[in-house]
Amino acid sequence: MVADSQPGHIDQIKQTNAGAVYRLIDQLGPVSRIDLSRFAQLAPASITKIVREMLEAHLVQETEIQEPGSRGRPAVGLMVETEAWHYLSIRISRGEIHLALRDLSSALVVEEQLELALQHVQPFASRLLDQVDQFFIRHQKKLERLTAIAVTMPGSSIPSTVSSTGCRFMKTLRTCRWAKS
């Protein structure tokens, strides 16, 4: 029984260690493998294996660390790879939608501001999805690995059990209806 549960336990430990190493690289980067080994309290061989997998997945990148006054070969540092990963931020306001594709360092890749009709036969959620699909089609050459989509709008969302509408903008803005699935 113990032998059957052990592989899952080992996978969980590996995943936890990889998460800790990535977090350290994000917080301290650029950081050397030796420093990672010391901070994560893992063996250098474990750090090498974890970092190799992260490099292959384009999660981290290598860079030189130049320390003033040091001699010899410069240390190889690790830092989070931000340019290869993107997220889409969507800001909805009265009559318009703002779409911005950004990399993980929040650098802007491309953005658009489009009209969004207040009155329409098509449900709001369907129109929003159509706008996002069209945005991705127009900018597919700039899009790399999409990791998240964030949607913001002024006002508060209301559970469908409380109100027949799915969202309510501030007093100066109009209420919208979400498509019910």
Sequence and secondary structure as in RCSB ss.txt:
>XXXX:A:sequence
MVADSQPGHIDQIKQTNAGAVYRLIDQLGPVSRIDLSRFAQLAPASITKIVREMLEAHLVQETEIQEPGSRGRPA
VGLMVETEAWHYLSIRISRGEIHLALRDLSSALVVEEQLELALQHVQPFASRLLDQVDQFFIRHQKKLERLTAIA
VTMPGSSIPSTVSSTGCRFMKTLRTCRWAKS
>XXXX:A:secstr
 HHHHHHHHHHHHHHHHHHHHHHHHHHH SEEHHHHHHHHT  HHHHHHHHHHHHHTTSEEEEEE  TT  SS E
EEEEE  TTEEEEEEEEETTEEEEEEEETT  EEEEEEEE  SS SS HHHHHHHHHHHHHHHTTTT  EEEEEE
EE SSEE  TTT SSSEE  TTS EE     
